[in-house]
């Protein structure tokens, strides 16, 4: 399985868990888990952003070489 596929699968699972917590109602006993899930979700989104930015930078570098 490719890294992108793994990240998308993980992102989907994290989103499902976030929805489950929200559906159950945010309570003192699940707010820590919710915070951790949101942090993981943000980290995945941030990683995806920086990979795209890096690819764009690499593409621009290659075009300048031509």
C-alpha positions, 0 to 999 in steps of 0.5 A, spaced: 500 500 500 502 506 498 503 512 503 498 516 500 493 510 500 495 509 508 494 516 509 487 517 506 485 510 510 488 513 516 484 520 515 478 517 514 478 512 520 480 518 524 474 522 521 470 516 523 472 516 530 471 524 531 464 523 529 463 518 533 465 522 539 461 528 537 455 523 536 456 520 543 456 528 546 463 531 548 464 529 555 469 530 560 471 522 559 472 523 552 474 530 551 482 528 551 481 523 546 477 528 541 483 533 542 488 527 540 484 525 534 483 532 532 491 533 533 492 527 528 487 529 523 491 536 523 498 533 523 495 529 517 493 535 513 499 539 514 503 533 512 499 533 505 500 540 505 507 540 505 508 534 501 504 538 495 508 544 496 515 540 496 513 537 489 511 544 487 518 547 489 521 541 485 517 542 479 519 549 479 526 547 480 526 542 474 523 547 470 528 553 471 534 547 469 531 547 462 
